Amino acid sequence: MNETPEKTTHFGYKTVAENEKASMVADVFHSVAAKYDVMNDLMSFGVHRLWKRQTIASSGVRKGHHVLDLAGGTGDLTAKFSQLVGETGQVVLGDINSSMLKVGREKLHNLGLVGNIDYVQMNAEMLPFPDNSFDVITIAFGLRNVTDKDKALRSMYRILKPGGRLLVLEFSKPKHEALSKAYDFYSFNLLPTMGKLVANDSESYQYLAESIRMHPDQDTLKAMMNEAGFEQTTYQNLTGGIVALHRGFKY
Amino acid sequence: MALDQATEKTSDDTNISTFLMLPNFVLSLVERILNQALKLDPNVAHKLTTVKQKRLLVEVRDWQQTIQLVFADEKLHLYTADNSDYSDCMISADIDTLVALKNPAILTQLIRQDKLDLQGDLNIAQAYSGAFSEIDIDWPEQLSAYIGDAPAQQLYMHLMSLKHQGSKVTAKLSSTLTSLFQDELAVTIHPLELAQFKQQNRELKGQVAAIEQRINTLLNAITR
């Protein structure tokens, strides 16, 4: 009897079956959705707002654009994009996780942002849009949770319009040894404790730290984007490389 | 070539400003302040409706920074930018020239003097310049929400009086300093006066020596 070996992937430092990762990630985000914004501010000391500002600055989004904010979570980027594209533009807030979408929708409705935002639950590997649909796609702190990143990048490339750009904002590898050590100490000691105290969930934040370490570094991700078809791919290290903003174009 | 350069644009900037993302931080503060000002003077937002959703790029030459400015959804949005980014209007000048733009009438004069580069729709730059130069916040009205009508009005009058006195003092100081710098004042003494002073000093020294001599003689006479 020949049994096909089950394909595996990583979930933090654990190795799990590929078909299990999505539901495990979903569990993490169902668990943290309610306290997501508070924890973001707390964990990054508010700096995540500056990382997102840099993403918007690099997006070139303007009036009439169609924008996909993938893994958009609680809608920080969508809120700004919605204002910048105006009434003639459209923003799609996409997330695989229904709890995060729910929190995002409620937050944006409370901000009075309605009319040009759609909320779609979707898998980044199989984006439910026709070819050449969007001017800009962003995925902020989401790619590392995707099971098959290459497939997701190819899917994003497919739905981008020629001339459109993809921006990937994601945790990366710090450029300096001292910063790297301090960051490791913070991630594996303080972060789970903060998660335990504020969100009563240390495991999800342990996963966060582990998934960051398992995510491809700056140059590997750049190569993956090139492989998916993106051109003029560049990246910018933010806060010493703790986070990197990758940008690639489709022509 | 351009593609190669773009592909190789992998930022390894390690200076503290980049690490702390200072330009982004400063712009987020400025954005907050400007949006607060928009709320306090609704006329500004009204004047900016003509440039709604239009993108203005401002290159501040002496800071080597480019800023993008968009008025959308009744708010101003300020972000860092590259010069190559799309814009409806781009202006490039040093900070003094940009401050001088408060007066929209001198826009063409500054362009002629090569102090200001402008590409794209001139009306966008003029609209922003006009809106911010005429900003007029009704402070008593704003203050009255916190401390009541009468105290707000009194506080405002006091502050206006202080401001008036301050500007009077500043004007007086300025005119005094101007006359000091312009008039030919004897700040240092003339060489002849110095020579006379030295002569008097020598005479005084001689007299002191004579007195010392006499005192010593008297002391010697007493001790014997």
Chai-1 contact restraints between the chains, C-beta under 6 A:
chainA,res_idxA,chainB,res_idxB,connection_type,confidence,min_distance_angstrom,max_distance_angstrom,comment,restraint_id
A,L50,B,M21,contact,1.0,0.0,6.0,A-B,restraint_1
A,L50,B,N24,contact,1.0,0.0,6.0,A-B,restraint_2
A,R53,B,N24,contact,1.0,0.0,6.0,A-B,restraint_3
A,Q54,B,N24,contact,1.0,0.0,6.0,A-B,restraint_4
A,A57,B,Y79,contact,1.0,0.0,6.0,A-B,restraint_5
A,A57,B,T80,contact,1.0,0.0,6.0,A-B,restraint_6
A,G60,B,D85,contact,1.0,0.0,6.0,A-B,restraint_7
A,G60,B,Y86,contact,1.0,0.0,6.0,A-B,restraint_8
A,K63,B,Q53,contact,1.0,0.0,6.0,A-B,restraint_9
A,Q83,B,A72,contact,1.0,0.0,6.0,A-B,restraint_10
A,Q83,B,D73,contact,1.0,0.0,6.0,A-B,restraint_11
A,L84,B,A72,contact,1.0,0.0,6.0,A-B,restraint_12
A,G86,B,Q53,contact,1.0,0.0,6.0,A-B,restraint_13
A,Q232,B,L3,contact,1.0,0.0,6.0,A-B,restraint_14
A,Q232,B,A6,contact,1.0,0.0,6.0,A-B,restraint_15
A,T234,B,K9,contact,1.0,0.0,6.0,A-B,restraint_16
A,Y235,B,T10,contact,1.0,0.0,6.0,A-B,restraint_17
A,Q236,B,S11,contact,1.0,0.0,6.0,A-B,restraint_18
A,N237,B,S11,contact,1.0,0.0,6.0,A-B,restraint_19
A,G240,B,F19,contact,1.0,0.0,6.0,A-B,restraint_20
